[in-house]
Amino acid sequence: MGSNPTFGTKQKMAEMINLEIPDPFETFVSNKYKNYIGAVYDFFAREWHMKCGCCKEDLYAPNKKTMTKIRLYHTRNECMGGY
């Protein structure tokens, strides 16, 4: 490897080309969730948070299952006043 001078240049050229071309899956995911409105996990606070779709009140929960329960209770009983 060390004695062949063309091997190093080919490897460098492949790295440069690889960095210049964007990953199609990464761009797809970033575009797909660009306007996502829903429960988001805050890694540093270790909790889920979201805004209510009706009244825009902030909702917080320690895990996603509890967030779903809080969201359903809130929208059915507090902000929309039942069904």
HELIX and SHEET records of a PDB file:
HELIX    1   1 PRO A    5  GLU A   20  1                                  16    
HELIX    2   2 PRO A   24  LYS A   32  1                                   9    
HELIX    3   3 LYS A   64  TYR A   73  1                                  10    
HELIX    4   4 HIS A   74  CYS A   79  3                                   6    
SHEET    1   A 3 VAL A  40  ASP A  42  0                                        
SHEET    2   A 3 GLU A  47  LYS A  51 -1                                        
SHEET    3   A 3 ASP A  58  ALA A  61 -1                                        
END                                                                             
